Amino acid sequence: MAMAIISRELGEQLWAEVMKAKEQRAIDMPDDHAALMALGRAYQRLRDLGWREAMYCPKDGTVFDAMEAGSTGIHDCYYEGEWPKGSWWILADGDMWPSSPILFRLKPAPPRSDPA
């Protein structure tokens, strides 16, 4: 994989955006309690959208959507092994990565085609 080189100006701009986002988080969630309340609200909203705790995922090799703490992605994942001693695996770019998802949801069923 080739390394990307960015200009000093772009690097400084990106760093300023990172620091601004950090400052905004401190304003929005000034302490543990406020951050925990935000996390609780986000968790409940994800439950409203059909997400469930990862421990309830299919254990038969079915690929499902998964979320990990600290990631902003939704990943293809499956559970391998016998519960609770098995492992979750993320599938990405033709590779597999060990995972510790916090939430999962089943993938939507493929659309049915009506016979002509």
Order of alpha helices (4+ residues) and beta strands (2+ residues): alpha-alpha-beta-beta-beta-beta-beta-beta
